[in-house]
Each structure stands twice: as structure tokens, then as C-alpha cells.
Amino acid sequence: MYKLKQSKSFYRAAYKLIKLRRISFSLFEERLRILSINPFDKNLKTHKVNSKKIGLAYSSSLDADIRIIWSFDQEENLCIHLLDIGGHSGSNSVY
């Protein structure tokens, strides 16, 4: 099982999405639980991305439009660093 570390920007963006009800807290919790168990689970649709904001990382689907951007922590074994969360496209895109 992987340990999840949230960046400040991830925490702020997730809080905002949940508060604005774009995603439910239960869905958010469930996807993070799956991510901590198996980051490449087929339900997450994980793939590599080269983000303008972050660089080379992984993207996992939370729902049809919301993506979680994350990377493996280089300093700590079995640790995932949650970098950003947001829409797949549009003005709030995380790519």
C-alpha cells in the first residue's frame, strides 16, 4: 500500500472542487483509496502526462472530467505525491 502526500496546491484545489460540489467527498475518498492500493487500477485510467505546470507525471481519472496529477516520491519508497487536481480540459485544466 502506498502512502499519499498532498501538496498545498492539491489540497486547496481538492477543497475547492468538493466545496463547489463538482465532486462528492465519498467519490474523492474512494478514488484516493484505490490509488493508494494500486495506482494503475483500470478504474483510474492512469497514464503518463507531460504537464506544462508540473512536467512529467501521471494522471488518474476521478470521474469523466476531473483528473488527479501525481508522481512517485523519489525520496521515500512506496509514496505517491499528489500534485494537482482539476478538469481535463477548459480553463481549469491541470494539463
C-alpha positions in Angstrom: 0.0 0.0 0.0 1.3 3.4 -0.9 1.4 6.4 1.4 -0.2 9.5 -0.1 1.3 13.0 0.4 -0.7 16.1 -0.6 0.9 19.3 -1.9 -0.6 22.5 -0.7 -1.9 23.3 -4.2 -3.5 19.9 -4.4 -5.2 20.4 -1.0 -6.5 23.8 -2.0 -7.8 22.6 -5.4 -9.5 19.5 -3.9 -11.1 21.5 -1.2 -12.5 24.0 -3.8 -13.8 21.2 -6.0 -15.6 19.5 -3.1 -16.9 22.7 -1.7 -18.3 23.7 -5.1 -19.8 20.2 -5.4 -18.1 19.4 -8.6 -17.1 16.1 -7.0 -18.5 14.2 -4.0 -16.4 13.7 -1.0 -17.2 9.9 -1.0 -16.0 9.6 -4.6 -12.9 11.5 -3.8 -12.1 9.3 -0.8 -12.8 6.1 -2.8 -10.5 7.1 -5.7 -7.7 8.0 -3.3 -8.1 4.7 -1.5 -7.8 2.8 -4.9 -4.8 5.0 -5.8 -3.1 4.1 -2.5 -3.7 0.3 -3.1 -2.9 0.1 -6.9 -2.1 3.3 -8.8 -2.6 1.5 -12.1 -6.0 0.1 -11.4 -8.1 0.0 -14.6 -10.9 2.2 -13.0 -8.4 5.1 -12.5 -7.3 5.0 -16.2 -3.8 6.1 -15.1 -1.4 7.3 -17.8 1.8 9.3 -18.1 1.5 13.0 -18.9 3.9 15.9 -19.6 2.1 18.8 -18.0 3.1 22.4 -18.7 2.8 23.2 -15.0 4.4 20.2 -13.4 6.4 18.3 -16.0 6.4 14.5 -16.3 3.9 12.9 -14.0 0.9 10.5 -14.0 -2.8 11.4 -14.4 -5.6 9.3 -13.0 -9.4 9.9 -13.6 -11.6 10.8 -10.7 -14.7 11.0 -12.9 -15.4 11.9 -16.5 -13.8 15.4 -16.3 -11.7 15.5 -13.1 -8.1 14.3 -13.1 -5.6 13.8 -10.3 -2.0 14.6 -11.2 0.6 12.7 -9.2 4.1 11.3 -9.2 6.1 8.7 -7.3 8.1 10.3 -4.4 11.8 9.9 -5.3 12.9 10.2 -1.6 10.5 7.8 0.1 9.8 4.3 -1.0 6.1 3.4 -1.6 5.0 7.0 -1.5 2.8 9.0 -4.0 3.0 12.7 -4.1 -0.4 14.3 -5.1 0.4 17.3 -7.2 -2.8 18.8 -8.6 -6.5 18.1 -9.2 -8.8 19.7 -11.7 -10.6 19.4 -15.0 -9.4 17.5 -18.1 -9.9 20.5 -20.4 -11.0 24.1 -20.4 -9.8 27.0 -18.3 -9.4 24.8 -15.2 -7.3 22.2 -16.9 -4.5 20.5 -15.0 -2.6 19.6 -18.2 
